Amino acid sequence: MKDVEYFTFMMPPSIWKKKPHQSSFKMSIEEAAARCPEATPIMSTREVHQHPETQAEWAERQKYFSGYTPGSGPTTQEEIGSRLREYNERMKRDQGPAK
């Protein structure tokens, strides 16, 4: 994994803002240089993010965003459907007979 530093930048005056102001989002130094070469980083706002460099690192990171991690729960439509049916049956039993 590659470490990338992100900062909030002090932006120079513009058409919309007449005074120097902080950027509304964090950027890397390269992104800030491409957007506005006069921007200066605010060092106290430093954040370090890890970016995957290889396909294997990317796949490892993606498994956490897919909604289900392997072995943690149902992953097929049938498994999910059976869990929903079980839940609905339990709810009906717990509510008792309808009045």
PyRosetta script that sets phi, psi and omega in degrees:
from pyrosetta import init, pose_from_sequence

init()
pose = pose_from_sequence("MKDVEYFTFMMPPSIWKKKPHQSSFKMSIEEAAARCPEATPIMSTREVHQHPETQAEWAERQKYFSGYTPGSGPTTQEEIGSRLREYNERMKRDQGPAK")
pose.set_psi(1, 144.4)
pose.set_omega(1, -179.6)
pose.set_phi(2, -104.0)
pose.set_psi(2, 131.5)
pose.set_omega(2, 177.3)
pose.set_phi(3, -85.5)
pose.set_psi(3, 129.0)
pose.set_omega(3, 177.7)
pose.set_phi(4, -123.3)
pose.set_psi(4, 130.5)
pose.set_omega(4, 180.0)
pose.set_phi(5, -89.2)
pose.set_psi(5, 136.0)
pose.set_omega(5, 176.5)
pose.set_phi(6, -121.4)
pose.set_psi(6, 143.1)
pose.set_omega(6, -179.3)
pose.set_phi(7, -136.4)
pose.set_psi(7, 157.4)
pose.set_omega(7, 162.5)
pose.set_phi(8, -84.4)
pose.set_psi(8, 139.5)
pose.set_omega(8, -176.5)
pose.set_phi(9, -112.2)
pose.set_psi(9, 149.5)
pose.set_omega(9, 171.7)
pose.set_phi(10, -88.5)
pose.set_psi(10, 116.4)
pose.set_omega(10, -175.7)
pose.set_phi(11, -95.3)
pose.set_psi(11, 146.0)
pose.set_omega(11, 179.0)
pose.set_phi(12, -73.5)
pose.set_psi(12, 166.2)
pose.set_omega(12, 177.0)
pose.set_phi(13, -57.1)
pose.set_psi(13, 149.2)
pose.set_omega(13, 180.0)
pose.set_phi(14, -136.4)
pose.set_psi(14, -173.9)
pose.set_omega(14, 178.6)
pose.set_phi(15, -62.0)
pose.set_psi(15, -38.9)
pose.set_omega(15, -175.0)
pose.set_phi(16, -85.6)
pose.set_psi(16, -34.1)
pose.set_omega(16, -179.0)
pose.set_phi(17, -121.9)
pose.set_psi(17, 119.9)
pose.set_omega(17, -172.7)
pose.set_phi(18, -80.7)
pose.set_psi(18, -15.1)
pose.set_omega(18, -180.0)
pose.set_phi(19, -114.9)
pose.set_psi(19, 158.7)
pose.set_omega(19, 172.8)
pose.set_phi(20, -59.0)
pose.set_psi(20, 143.7)
pose.set_omega(20, -176.3)
pose.set_phi(21, -146.4)
pose.set_psi(21, 162.4)
pose.set_omega(21, 177.4)
pose.set_phi(22, -78.6)
pose.set_psi(22, 147.1)
pose.set_omega(22, 175.4)
pose.set_phi(23, -66.1)
pose.set_psi(23, 151.9)
pose.set_omega(23, -177.3)
pose.set_phi(24, -83.0)
pose.set_psi(24, -8.9)
pose.set_omega(24, 177.0)
pose.set_phi(25, -146.6)
pose.set_psi(25, 161.7)
pose.set_omega(25, -178.9)
pose.set_phi(26, -83.0)
pose.set_psi(26, 145.5)
pose.set_omega(26, -179.6)
pose.set_phi(27, -138.1)
pose.set_psi(27, 157.8)
pose.set_omega(27, 170.8)
pose.set_phi(28, -78.9)
pose.set_psi(28, 166.6)
pose.set_omega(28, -179.1)
pose.set_phi(29, -62.7)
pose.set_psi(29, -37.3)
pose.set_omega(29, 179.8)
pose.set_phi(30, -66.1)
pose.set_psi(30, -43.2)
pose.set_omega(30, 178.6)
pose.set_phi(31, -62.4)
pose.set_psi(31, -43.7)
pose.set_omega(31, -179.3)
pose.set_phi(32, -64.5)
pose.set_psi(32, -39.5)
pose.set_omega(32, 179.2)
pose.set_phi(33, -64.0)
pose.set_psi(33, -36.3)
pose.set_omega(33, 179.0)
pose.set_phi(34, -71.8)
pose.set_psi(34, -37.4)
pose.set_omega(34, -178.4)
pose.set_phi(35, -78.3)
pose.set_psi(35, -46.4)
pose.set_omega(35, -175.7)
pose.set_phi(36, -152.7)
pose.set_psi(36, 100.7)
pose.set_omega(36, -176.0)
pose.set_phi(37, -61.6)
pose.set_psi(37, -22.8)
pose.set_omega(37, -178.3)
pose.set_phi(38, -82.9)
pose.set_psi(38, -7.4)
pose.set_omega(38, -177.8)
pose.set_phi(39, -68.0)
pose.set_psi(39, 141.7)
pose.set_omega(39, 178.6)
pose.set_phi(40, -120.6)
pose.set_psi(40, 136.6)
pose.set_omega(40, -178.3)
pose.set_phi(41, -72.0)
pose.set_psi(41, 145.6)
pose.set_omega(41, 172.3)
pose.set_phi(42, -94.8)
pose.set_psi(42, 106.1)
pose.set_omega(42, -169.5)
pose.set_phi(43, -62.2)
pose.set_psi(43, -28.6)
pose.set_omega(43, -178.8)
pose.set_phi(44, -72.7)
pose.set_psi(44, -9.1)
pose.set_omega(44, -179.5)
pose.set_phi(45, -100.0)
pose.set_psi(45, 14.6)
pose.set_omega(45, -175.4)
pose.set_phi(46, -61.4)
pose.set_psi(46, 133.1)
pose.set_omega(46, 171.8)
pose.set_phi(47, -130.9)
pose.set_psi(47, 142.9)
pose.set_omega(47, 177.7)
pose.set_phi(48, -113.8)
pose.set_psi(48, 124.1)
pose.set_omega(48, 177.7)
pose.set_phi(49, -113.5)
pose.set_psi(49, 145.7)
pose.set_omega(49, 177.2)
pose.set_phi(50, -98.8)
pose.set_psi(50, 126.7)
pose.set_omega(50, 178.6)
pose.set_phi(51, -111.7)
pose.set_psi(51, 133.4)
pose.set_omega(51, 179.4)
pose.set_phi(52, -67.8)
pose.set_psi(52, 141.9)
pose.set_omega(52, 179.4)
pose.set_phi(53, -105.2)
pose.set_psi(53, -31.9)
pose.set_omega(53, -177.9)
pose.set_phi(54, -109.9)
pose.set_psi(54, 165.6)
pose.set_omega(54, 178.6)
pose.set_phi(55, -63.6)
pose.set_psi(55, -36.5)
pose.set_omega(55, 179.8)
pose.set_phi(56, -65.3)
pose.set_psi(56, -41.7)
pose.set_omega(56, 177.4)
pose.set_phi(57, -64.4)
pose.set_psi(57, -38.5)
pose.set_omega(57, 178.9)
pose.set_phi(58, -63.8)
pose.set_psi(58, -44.8)
pose.set_omega(58, -179.8)
pose.set_phi(59, -64.4)
pose.set_psi(59, -39.6)
pose.set_omega(59, 178.7)
pose.set_phi(60, -62.1)
pose.set_psi(60, -40.8)
pose.set_omega(60, -179.9)
pose.set_phi(61, -72.1)
pose.set_psi(61, -37.9)
pose.set_omega(61, -177.1)
pose.set_phi(62, -65.0)
pose.set_psi(62, -28.3)
pose.set_omega(62, -176.9)
pose.set_phi(63, -63.2)
pose.set_psi(63, -23.4)
pose.set_omega(63, 179.1)
pose.set_phi(64, -80.5)
pose.set_psi(64, -16.2)
pose.set_omega(64, -178.8)
pose.set_phi(65, -103.5)
pose.set_psi(65, 0.3)
pose.set_omega(65, -175.9)
pose.set_phi(66, -81.1)
pose.set_psi(66, -6.3)
pose.set_omega(66, 179.5)
pose.set_phi(67, 102.6)
pose.set_psi(67, -34.6)
pose.set_omega(67, 178.9)
pose.set_phi(68, -135.1)
pose.set_psi(68, 133.3)
pose.set_omega(68, 173.0)
pose.set_phi(69, -95.3)
pose.set_psi(69, 149.4)
pose.set_omega(69, -177.5)
pose.set_phi(70, -56.0)
pose.set_psi(70, 131.6)
pose.set_omega(70, 175.9)
pose.set_phi(71, 82.0)
pose.set_psi(71, -1.4)
pose.set_omega(71, -176.2)
pose.set_phi(72, -94.4)
pose.set_psi(72, -13.7)
pose.set_omega(72, -178.6)
pose.set_phi(73, 177.5)
pose.set_psi(73, -172.1)
pose.set_omega(73, -178.6)
pose.set_phi(74, -66.5)
pose.set_psi(74, 141.0)
pose.set_omega(74, -179.1)
pose.set_phi(75, -123.6)
pose.set_psi(75, -18.5)
pose.set_omega(75, 179.4)
pose.set_phi(76, -99.1)
pose.set_psi(76, 162.5)
pose.set_omega(76, 179.4)
pose.set_phi(77, -59.7)
pose.set_psi(77, -39.2)
pose.set_omega(77, -179.9)
pose.set_phi(78, -64.2)
pose.set_psi(78, -43.5)
pose.set_omega(78, 179.7)
pose.set_phi(79, -65.2)
pose.set_psi(79, -42.2)
pose.set_omega(79, 178.8)
pose.set_phi(80, -64.7)
pose.set_psi(80, -43.4)
pose.set_omega(80, 179.4)
pose.set_phi(81, -62.4)
pose.set_psi(81, -40.1)
pose.set_omega(81, 179.8)
pose.set_phi(82, -67.1)
pose.set_psi(82, -37.3)
pose.set_omega(82, 176.7)
pose.set_phi(83, -64.8)
pose.set_psi(83, -39.6)
pose.set_omega(83, 178.3)
pose.set_phi(84, -65.4)
pose.set_psi(84, -41.3)
pose.set_omega(84, 177.8)
pose.set_phi(85, -63.0)
pose.set_psi(85, -43.5)
pose.set_omega(85, 177.6)
pose.set_phi(86, -60.0)
pose.set_psi(86, -42.9)
pose.set_omega(86, 180.0)
pose.set_phi(87, -62.9)
pose.set_psi(87, -46.1)
pose.set_omega(87, 180.0)
pose.set_phi(88, -62.6)
pose.set_psi(88, -40.3)
pose.set_omega(88, 178.1)
pose.set_phi(89, -63.7)
pose.set_psi(89, -42.5)
pose.set_omega(89, 177.3)
pose.set_phi(90, -61.8)
pose.set_psi(90, -40.8)
pose.set_omega(90, 179.7)
pose.set_phi(91, -63.7)
pose.set_psi(91, -41.6)
pose.set_omega(91, 178.3)
pose.set_phi(92, -64.2)
pose.set_psi(92, -42.0)
pose.set_omega(92, 177.7)
pose.set_phi(93, -62.9)
pose.set_psi(93, -42.6)
pose.set_omega(93, -177.0)
pose.set_phi(94, -68.5)
pose.set_psi(94, -29.9)
pose.set_omega(94, -179.7)
pose.set_phi(95, -77.2)
pose.set_psi(95, -21.9)
pose.set_omega(95, -179.8)
pose.set_phi(96, 80.3)
pose.set_psi(96, -173.1)
pose.set_omega(96, -178.2)
pose.set_phi(97, -67.9)
pose.set_psi(97, 144.9)
pose.set_omega(97, 179.0)
pose.set_phi(98, -70.9)
pose.set_psi(98, 142.6)
pose.set_omega(98, 179.8)
pose.set_phi(99, -101.8)
pose.dump_pdb("model.pdb")
